[in-house]
């Protein structure tokens, strides 16, 4: 499962990303199991959630290499990984909307693998 192949590489400020996911998670009830939708395009990462409680759409500036992608994640899994990373900026590697996302540093001191969640757009 650990591969160096990726179609999209994203560098993002960890604190901004974590704060945005945390706000999105507030709108998801425990039993709903709603994913957050991450849409990466044109130098922006959009964090979206639409639930019975409310909706959130936030844009975060990123450095992107590769293709645009829309992918869903369980916010708790993303937050768990981001909270233990000490780096100011993180790099995410994505292949497609059904393949795991990797978060790792250049030296590979850490590698987090996060599985995506299916969603209906």
DSSP file (Angstrom, degrees, kcal/mol; ACC not computed):
  #  RESIDUE AA STRUCTURE BP1 BP2  ACC     N-H-->O    O-->H-N    N-H-->O    O-->H-N    TCO  KAPPA ALPHA  PHI   PSI    X-CA   Y-CA   Z-CA
    1    1 A X              0   0    0      0, 0.0     2,-0.8     0, 0.0    99,-0.1   0.000 360.0 360.0 360.0 -27.8    0.0    0.0    0.0
    2    2 A X        +     0   0    0      2,-0.0     2,-0.3   111,-0.0   111,-0.0  -0.688 360.0 162.7 -81.0 115.2    2.9    2.3    0.5
    3    3 A X        -     0   0    0     -2,-0.8     0, 0.0     2,-0.1     0, 0.0  -0.934  46.8-143.8-133.7 152.9    3.8    3.7   -2.9
    4    4 A X  S    S+     0   0    0     -2,-0.3     2,-0.4     2,-0.0    -1,-0.1   0.440  73.9 104.9 -92.8  -1.0    5.8    6.6   -4.3
    5    5 A X        +     0   0    0     88,-0.0     2,-0.3     2,-0.0    -2,-0.1  -0.639  43.0 153.6 -79.7 134.0    3.3    7.0   -7.1
    6    6 A X        -     0   0    0     -2,-0.4    89,-0.3    89,-0.1     3,-0.1  -0.982  38.0-158.2-154.5 154.9    0.9    9.9   -6.8
    7    7 A X  S    S+     0   0    0     87,-2.2    60,-2.1    -2,-0.3     2,-0.4   0.607  85.2  37.4-106.4 -19.1   -1.1   12.1   -9.1
    8    8 A X  E     -AB  66  94A   0     86,-2.4    86,-3.0    58,-0.2     2,-0.5  -0.996  59.7-172.3-138.1 131.3   -1.5   15.1   -6.7
    9    9 A X  E     -AB  65  93A   0     56,-2.9    56,-2.5    -2,-0.4     2,-0.4  -0.992  11.6-172.4-123.0 126.9    0.9   16.5   -4.2
   10   10 A X  E     -AB  64  92A   0     82,-2.8    82,-3.1    -2,-0.5     2,-0.5  -0.974  13.1-164.1-125.8 128.3   -0.3   19.2   -1.8
   11   11 A X  E     +AB  63  91A   0     52,-2.6    52,-2.1    -2,-0.4     2,-0.3  -0.955  26.0 165.8-107.7 129.4    1.7   21.3    0.6
   12   12 A X  E     - B   0  90A   0     78,-2.3    78,-2.7    -2,-0.5     2,-0.5  -0.976  45.1 -97.2-144.9 151.5   -0.5   23.1    3.2
   13   13 A X  E  >  - B   0  89A   0     48,-0.5     4,-2.1    -2,-0.3    76,-0.3  -0.596  33.5-147.5 -69.3 121.6   -0.3   24.9    6.5
   14   14 A X  H  > S+     0   0    0     74,-2.6     4,-3.0    -2,-0.5     5,-0.2   0.897  92.4  50.3 -61.9 -43.9   -1.1   22.3    9.1
   15   15 A X  H  > S+     0   0    0     73,-0.6     4,-2.7     2,-0.2     5,-0.2   0.920 111.4  47.6 -64.5 -44.2   -2.8   24.6   11.6
   16   16 A X  H  > S+     0   0    0      2,-0.2     4,-2.1     1,-0.2    -1,-0.2   0.925 115.4  46.2 -60.3 -44.4   -5.1   26.2    9.0
   17   17 A X  H  X S+     0   0    0     -4,-2.1     4,-2.3     2,-0.2    -2,-0.2   0.928 114.1  46.9 -65.1 -46.9   -6.1   22.7    7.7
   18   18 A X  H  X S+     0   0    0     -4,-3.0     4,-2.5     1,-0.2    -2,-0.2   0.909 112.1  50.4 -62.8 -43.5   -6.6   21.2   11.2
   19   19 A X  H  X S+     0   0    0     -4,-2.7     4,-2.1    -5,-0.2    -1,-0.2   0.901 111.1  49.1 -61.9 -40.8   -8.7   24.2   12.4
   20   20 A X  H  X S+     0   0    0     -4,-2.1     4,-2.2    -5,-0.2    -2,-0.2   0.913 112.3  46.9 -65.7 -43.7  -10.9   24.0    9.3
   21   21 A X  H  X S+     0   0    0     -4,-2.3     4,-2.4     1,-0.2    -2,-0.2   0.889 110.4  54.2 -64.7 -38.7  -11.4   20.2    9.7
   22   22 A X  H  X S+     0   0    0     -4,-2.5     4,-1.1     2,-0.2    -2,-0.2   0.910 109.4  47.1 -62.0 -43.4  -12.2   20.8   13.4
   23   23 A X  H  X S+     0   0    0     -4,-2.1     4,-0.5     1,-0.2     3,-0.4   0.905 112.4  50.1 -64.4 -41.3  -14.9   23.4   12.5
   24   24 A X  H >< S+     0   0    0     -4,-2.2     3,-1.4     1,-0.2    -2,-0.2   0.890 105.2  57.6 -63.6 -38.7  -16.3   21.1    9.9
   25   25 A X  H >< S+     0   0    0     -4,-2.4     3,-1.5     1,-0.3    -1,-0.2   0.785  94.0  66.8 -64.2 -27.7  -16.4   18.2   12.4
   26   26 A X  H 3< S+     0   0    0     -4,-1.1    -1,-0.3    -3,-0.4    -2,-0.2   0.763  97.7  55.0 -63.3 -23.9  -18.6   20.4   14.7
   27   27 A X  T << S+     0   0    0     -3,-1.4    26,-0.6    -4,-0.5     2,-0.6   0.433  92.3  85.1 -90.0   0.5  -21.4   20.1   12.1
   28   28 A X  S <  S-     0   0    0     -3,-1.5     2,-0.1    -4,-0.2    23,-0.0  -0.905  72.9-139.1-109.6 120.7  -21.4   16.3   12.0
   29   29 A X    >>  -     0   0    0     -2,-0.6     3,-1.2     1,-0.1     4,-0.8  -0.451  26.0-113.1 -73.1 151.0  -23.4   14.4   14.5
   30   30 A X  T 34 S+     0   0    0      1,-0.3     3,-0.4     2,-0.2    -1,-0.1   0.864 114.4  44.0 -53.4 -43.9  -21.8   11.3   16.0
   31   31 A X  T 34 S+     0   0    0      1,-0.2    -1,-0.3     2,-0.1    -2,-0.0   0.617  98.2  74.2 -80.0 -12.7  -24.2    8.9   14.4
   32   32 A X  T <4 S-     0   0    0     -3,-1.2    -1,-0.2     2,-0.1    -2,-0.2   0.844  73.6-159.4 -72.8 -33.6  -24.3   10.5   10.9
   33   33 A X     <  +     0   0    0     -4,-0.8     2,-0.3    -3,-0.4    -3,-0.1   0.867  26.3 170.5  53.1  39.9  -20.9    9.3    9.8
   34   34 A X        -     0   0    0     -5,-0.4    41,-0.4     1,-0.0    -1,-0.2  -0.632  25.7-135.6 -79.2 134.4  -20.8   12.1    7.2
   35   35 A X        -     0   0    0     -2,-0.3     2,-0.4    83,-0.2    39,-0.2  -0.497  12.6-120.6 -82.9 160.0  -17.4   12.6    5.5
   36   36 A X  E     -E   73   0B   0     37,-2.8    37,-2.3    -2,-0.1     2,-0.5  -0.827  27.7-134.7 -92.3 143.8  -15.8   16.0    4.9
   37   37 A X  E     -EF  72  48B   0     11,-3.2    11,-2.7    -2,-0.4     2,-0.6  -0.872  15.1-161.9-103.0 127.3  -15.3   16.6    1.2
   38   38 A X  E     -EF  71  47B   0     33,-3.5    33,-2.7    -2,-0.5     2,-0.6  -0.945   4.8-170.6-111.5 121.2  -11.9   18.0    0.2
   39   39 A X  E     -EF  70  46B   0      7,-2.3     7,-3.0    -2,-0.6     2,-0.6  -0.952   3.3-165.8-114.8 118.2  -11.7   19.6   -3.3
   40   40 A X  E     +EF  69  45B   0     29,-3.4    29,-1.7    -2,-0.6     2,-0.3  -0.909  29.5 128.0-109.7 116.9   -8.3   20.5   -4.5
   41   41 A X  E >   + F   0  44B   0      3,-2.3     3,-1.9    -2,-0.6    -2,-0.1  -0.961  59.3   7.1-164.1 148.3   -8.0   22.8   -7.5
   42   42 A X  T 3  S-     0   0    0     -2,-0.3     3,-0.1     1,-0.3    20,-0.0   0.815 126.5 -50.6  51.0  43.5   -6.4   26.0   -8.7
   43   43 A X  T 3  S+     0   0    0      1,-0.2    19,-2.1    18,-0.1     2,-0.4   0.644 118.4 103.0  74.1  13.3   -4.1   26.5   -5.7
   44   44 A X  E <   -FG  41  61B   0     -3,-1.9    -3,-2.3    17,-0.2     2,-0.5  -0.974  56.3-154.3-128.9 144.4   -6.9   26.1   -3.2
   45   45 A X  E     -FG  40  60B   0     15,-2.7    15,-2.0    -2,-0.4     2,-0.5  -0.982  19.2-157.3-111.7 119.7   -8.0   23.3   -1.0
   46   46 A X  E     -FG  39  59B   0     -7,-3.0    -7,-2.3    -2,-0.5     2,-0.6  -0.858   3.8-156.7-101.0 128.4  -11.7   23.5   -0.2
   47   47 A X  E     +FG  38  58B   0     11,-2.8    11,-2.2    -2,-0.5     2,-0.4  -0.923  22.1 177.9-102.4 120.0  -13.1   21.9    2.9
   48   48 A X  E     +FG  37  57B   0    -11,-2.7   -11,-3.2    -2,-0.6     2,-0.3  -0.960  14.3 167.7-127.8 140.7  -16.8   21.2    2.6
   49   49 A X  E     - G   0  56B   0      7,-2.0     7,-2.4    -2,-0.4     2,-0.4  -0.971   9.6-171.8-147.4 140.8  -19.4   19.5    4.7
   50   50 A X  E     + G   0  55B   0     -2,-0.3     2,-0.2     5,-0.2     5,-0.2  -0.961  24.8 149.5-132.7 112.6  -23.2   19.5    4.4
   51   51 A X        -     0   0    0      3,-2.8   -23,-0.1    -2,-0.4    -2,-0.0  -0.775  61.9 -93.7-135.6 178.7  -25.2   18.0    7.3
   52   52 A X  S    S+     0   0    0     -2,-0.2     3,-0.1     1,-0.2   -24,-0.1   0.768 124.4  53.3 -65.7 -25.2  -28.5   18.3    9.0
   53   53 A X  S    S-     0   0    0    -26,-0.6     2,-0.3     1,-0.3    -1,-0.2   0.855 124.4 -68.9 -78.5 -37.1  -26.8   20.7   11.5
   54   54 A X        -     0   0    0    -27,-0.4    -3,-2.8     2,-0.0     2,-0.3  -0.985  46.4 -88.4 169.4-171.5  -25.4   23.0    8.9
   55   55 A X  E     -G   50   0B   0     -2,-0.3     2,-0.4    -5,-0.2    -5,-0.2  -0.938  23.7-167.4-130.8 152.1  -22.9   23.5    6.1
   56   56 A X  E     +G   49   0B   0     -7,-2.4    -7,-2.0    -2,-0.3     2,-0.4  -0.995   7.8 175.6-140.9 133.7  -19.3   24.7    5.9
   57   57 A X  E     +G   48   0B   0     -2,-0.4     2,-0.4    -9,-0.2    -9,-0.2  -0.938  14.2 168.1-136.9 113.4  -17.2   25.7    2.9
   58   58 A X  E     -G   47   0B   0    -11,-2.2   -11,-2.8    -2,-0.4     2,-0.4  -0.970  21.9-147.2-129.3 144.1  -13.7   27.0    3.5
   59   59 A X  E     -G   46   0B   0     -2,-0.4     2,-0.4   -13,-0.2   -13,-0.2  -0.906  11.6-171.6-110.3 137.7  -10.8   27.7    1.2
   60   60 A X  E     -G   45   0B   0    -15,-2.0   -15,-2.7    -2,-0.4     2,-0.2  -0.994  27.0-118.3-127.4 133.4   -7.2   27.3    2.2
   61   61 A X  E     +G   44   0B   0     -2,-0.4   -48,-0.5   -17,-0.2     2,-0.3  -0.487  42.8 171.6 -69.9 137.9   -4.2   28.4    0.0
   62   62 A X        -     0   0    0    -19,-2.1     2,-0.5    -2,-0.2   -50,-0.2  -0.895  38.8-120.3-138.2 166.8   -2.0   25.5   -1.0
   63   63 A X  E     -A   11   0A   0    -52,-2.1   -52,-2.6    -2,-0.3     2,-0.4  -0.980  41.4-171.1-106.1 120.9    1.0   24.6   -3.2
   64   64 A X  E     -A   10   0A   0     -2,-0.5     2,-0.4   -54,-0.2   -54,-0.2  -0.927  19.4-173.4-121.6 138.3   -0.2   21.9   -5.6
   65   65 A X  E     +A    9   0A   0    -56,-2.5   -56,-2.9    -2,-0.4     2,-0.3  -0.997  59.7   4.0-121.6 132.1    1.6   19.7   -8.1
   66   66 A X  E    S-A    8   0A   0     -2,-0.4   -58,-0.2   -58,-0.2   -59,-0.1  -0.659  99.3  -3.0 104.1-155.3   -0.5   17.4  -10.4
   67   67 A X        -     0   0    0    -60,-2.1     2,-0.2    -2,-0.3    -2,-0.1  -0.300  64.2-106.7 -81.8 157.5   -4.1   16.9  -11.0
   68   68 A X        -     0   0    0     -2,-0.1     2,-0.3   -60,-0.1   -27,-0.2  -0.510  44.2-176.5 -72.3 151.2   -7.2   18.4   -9.4
   69   69 A X  E     -E   40   0B   0    -29,-1.7   -29,-3.4    -2,-0.2     2,-0.4  -0.996  26.0-154.8-152.8 147.8   -9.0   15.9   -7.1
   70   70 A X  E     +E   39   0B   0     -2,-0.3     2,-0.3   -31,-0.2   -31,-0.2  -0.998  29.6 164.6-122.9 126.7  -12.2   15.7   -4.9
   71   71 A X  E     -E   38   0B   0    -33,-2.7   -33,-3.5    -2,-0.4     2,-0.4  -0.988  27.4-136.3-145.5 148.3  -12.0   13.2   -2.1
   72   72 A X  E     +EH  37 117B   0     45,-0.5    45,-2.8    25,-0.4     2,-0.3  -0.851  22.1 179.5-109.9 143.6  -13.9   12.4    1.1
   73   73 A X  E     -E   36   0B   0    -37,-2.3   -37,-2.8    -2,-0.4     2,-0.6  -0.973  38.1-109.8-138.1 152.9  -12.5   11.6    4.5
   74   74 A X    >>  -     0   0    0     41,-0.5     4,-1.5    -2,-0.3     3,-0.7  -0.755  34.5-142.0 -73.3 120.5  -13.7   10.8    8.0
   75   75 A X  H 3> S+     0   0    0     -2,-0.6     4,-2.6   -41,-0.4     5,-0.2   0.821  95.4  60.4 -60.8 -31.3  -12.6   14.0    9.8
   76   76 A X  H 3> S+     0   0    0      1,-0.2     4,-2.3     2,-0.2    -1,-0.2   0.891 103.4  50.3 -64.6 -38.8  -11.6   12.2   13.0
   77   77 A X  H <> S+     0   0    0     -3,-0.7     4,-1.7     2,-0.2    -1,-0.2   0.915 112.6  46.6 -66.1 -42.7   -8.9   10.2   11.1
   78   78 A X  H  X S+     0   0    0     -4,-1.5     4,-2.6     1,-0.2     5,-0.2   0.935 113.0  49.0 -63.5 -46.0   -7.5   13.3    9.5
   79   79 A X  H  X S+     0   0    0     -4,-2.6     4,-2.4     1,-0.2    -2,-0.2   0.888 106.8  56.2 -63.1 -39.2   -7.4   15.2   12.8
   80   80 A X  H  X S+     0   0    0     -4,-2.3     4,-0.7    -5,-0.2    -1,-0.2   0.915 112.4  42.0 -58.8 -43.6   -5.8   12.3   14.7
   81   81 A X  H >< S+     0   0    0     -4,-1.7     3,-0.8     1,-0.2     4,-0.5   0.936 115.2  48.9 -69.0 -46.4   -2.9   12.4   12.2
   82   82 A X  H >< S+     0   0    0     -4,-2.6     3,-0.9     1,-0.2    -2,-0.2   0.840 103.3  61.2 -65.4 -33.9   -2.5   16.2   12.0
   83   83 A X  H 3< S+     0   0    0     -4,-2.4    -1,-0.2     1,-0.2    -2,-0.2   0.778 105.5  46.5 -66.2 -26.4   -2.5   16.6   15.8
   84   84 A X  T << S+     0   0    0     -3,-0.8     2,-0.5    -4,-0.7    -1,-0.2   0.494  89.9  96.6 -97.1  -2.7    0.6   14.6   16.3
   85   85 A X    <   -     0   0    0     -3,-0.9     5,-0.0    -4,-0.5    25,-0.0  -0.756  54.1-165.8 -87.9 129.0    2.6   16.2   13.5
   86   86 A X        +     0   0    0     -2,-0.5    -1,-0.1     3,-0.0    -4,-0.0   0.633  53.2 108.1 -88.3 -15.2    5.0   18.9   14.7
   87   87 A X        -     0   0    0      1,-0.1   -73,-0.1     2,-0.0    -2,-0.1  -0.277  66.9-138.9 -66.4 148.1    5.7   20.4   11.3
   88   88 A X  S    S+     0   0    0      1,-0.1   -74,-2.6   -74,-0.1   -73,-0.6   0.890  92.0  33.0 -72.2 -40.2    4.2   23.8   10.4
   89   89 A X  E    S-B   13   0A   0    -76,-0.3     2,-0.3   -75,-0.1   -76,-0.2  -0.918  74.8-160.1-116.9 145.1    3.5   22.7    6.8
   90   90 A X  E     -B   12   0A   0    -78,-2.7   -78,-2.3    -2,-0.4     2,-0.5  -0.833  10.5-137.9-119.6 160.2    2.5   19.2    5.8
   91   91 A X  E     -B   11   0A   0     13,-0.4    13,-1.6    -2,-0.3     2,-0.4  -0.981  15.5-164.5-121.4 126.2    2.7   17.4    2.4
   92   92 A X  E     -BC  10 103A   0    -82,-3.1   -82,-2.8    -2,-0.5     2,-0.5  -0.882   3.7-157.8-108.8 140.1   -0.2   15.2    1.3
   93   93 A X  E     -BC   9 102A   0      9,-2.8     9,-2.4    -2,-0.4     2,-0.4  -0.978  14.6-179.5-119.4 124.3    0.1   12.7   -1.6
   94   94 A X  E     -B    8   0A   0    -86,-3.0   -86,-2.4    -2,-0.5   -87,-2.2  -0.950  20.1-179.8-126.8 144.0   -3.1   11.6   -3.3
   95   95 A X        -     0   0    0      1,-0.5     2,-0.3     5,-0.4    -1,-0.1   0.821  68.4 -36.0-103.0 -58.3   -3.6    9.1   -6.2
   96   96 A X    >   -     0   0    0      4,-0.2     3,-0.9     3,-0.1    -1,-0.5  -0.911  68.3 -81.8-156.0-178.7   -7.4    9.2   -6.8
   97   97 A X  T 3  S+     0   0    0     -2,-0.3   -25,-0.4     1,-0.2     4,-0.1   0.544 125.9  44.5 -73.7  -4.6  -10.6    9.4   -4.8
   98   98 A X  T 3  S+     0   0    0      2,-0.1     2,-0.3   -27,-0.1    -1,-0.2   0.479  98.6  83.2-113.3  -5.9  -10.6    5.7   -3.9
   99   99 A X  S <  S-     0   0    0     -3,-0.9    -4,-0.2     1,-0.1    -3,-0.1  -0.685  87.9 -92.8-100.0 153.1   -6.9    5.3   -2.9
  100  100 A X        -     0   0    0     -2,-0.3     2,-0.4    15,-0.1    -5,-0.4  -0.224  34.3-129.4 -60.7 150.2   -5.4    6.1    0.5
  101  101 A X  E     - D   0 114A   0     13,-2.8    13,-2.9    -7,-0.1     2,-0.4  -0.823  19.2-148.8 -97.6 139.8   -3.9    9.6    1.1
  102  102 A X  E     -CD  93 113A   0     -9,-2.4    -9,-2.8    -2,-0.4     2,-0.5  -0.913  10.1-167.4-110.3 137.8   -0.3    9.7    2.5
  103  103 A X  E     +CD  92 112A   0      9,-2.4     9,-2.7    -2,-0.4     2,-0.3  -0.987  31.4 141.8-119.5 118.7    0.9   12.5    4.8
  104  104 A X  E     - D   0 111A   0    -13,-1.6   -13,-0.4    -2,-0.5     2,-0.2  -0.987  43.9-120.5-152.9 159.8    4.7   12.4    5.1
  105  105 A X    >   -     0   0    0      5,-1.0     3,-1.2    -2,-0.3     5,-0.1  -0.526  38.6-102.5 -96.1 170.2    7.8   14.5    5.4
  106  106 A X  T 3  S+     0   0    0      1,-0.3    -1,-0.1    -2,-0.2     0, 0.0   0.864 123.5  47.4 -61.0 -37.7   10.7   14.5    3.0
  107  107 A X  T 3  S-     0   0    0      1,-0.0    -1,-0.3     3,-0.0    -3,-0.0   0.544 107.9-127.2 -81.3  -6.0   12.9   12.5    5.4
  108  108 A X    <   +     0   0    0     -3,-1.2     3,-0.1     2,-0.2    -2,-0.1   0.877  58.1 148.7  57.0  42.2   10.1   10.1    6.0
  109  109 A X  S    S+     0   0    0      1,-0.2     2,-0.3     0, 0.0    -1,-0.1   0.767  75.9  15.1 -68.9 -26.1   10.3   10.5    9.8
  110  110 A X        -     0   0    0     -5,-0.1    -5,-1.0     2,-0.0     2,-0.4  -0.993  63.8-171.4-145.3 149.6    6.6    9.8    9.7
  111  111 A X  E     -D  104   0A   0     -2,-0.3     2,-0.5    -7,-0.2    -7,-0.2  -0.957   6.4-169.8-140.9 122.8    4.1    8.4    7.3
  112  112 A X  E     -D  103   0A   0     -9,-2.7    -9,-2.4    -2,-0.4     2,-0.5  -0.960   6.1-159.5-113.8 130.7    0.3    8.6    7.9
  113  113 A X  E     -D  102   0A   0     -2,-0.5     2,-0.5   -11,-0.2   -11,-0.2  -0.944   9.6-172.8-110.1 123.5   -2.0    6.6    5.6
  114  114 A X  E     -D  101   0A   0    -13,-2.9   -13,-2.8    -2,-0.5     2,-0.2  -0.972  16.3-138.9-123.4 122.6   -5.6    7.8    5.6
  115  115 A X        -     0   0    0     -2,-0.5   -41,-0.5   -15,-0.2   -15,-0.1  -0.560  21.5-125.1 -79.7 139.4   -8.3    5.9    3.8
  116  116 A X        -     0   0    0     -2,-0.2     2,-0.4   -43,-0.1   -43,-0.3  -0.323  15.9-132.6 -78.6 166.9  -10.9    7.9    1.9
  117  117 A X  B     -H   72   0B   0    -45,-2.8   -45,-0.5   -81,-0.2     2,-0.1  -0.952  20.8-114.6-119.3 138.1  -14.7    7.6    2.3
  118  118 A X        +     0   0    0     -2,-0.4     2,-0.3   -47,-0.1   -83,-0.2  -0.438  42.2 173.3 -68.4 147.1  -17.2    7.3   -0.5
  119  119 A X        -     0   0    0     -2,-0.1     2,-0.5   -85,-0.1   -47,-0.1  -0.964  33.1-121.4-148.3 162.4  -19.6   10.2   -0.8
  120  120 A X              0   0    0     -2,-0.3    -2,-0.0     1,-0.1     0, 0.0  -0.955 360.0 360.0-109.6 125.9  -22.3   11.5   -3.1
  121  121 A X              0   0    0     -2,-0.5    -1,-0.1   -84,-0.0   -84,-0.0   0.464 360.0 360.0 -79.3 360.0  -21.6   14.9   -4.6
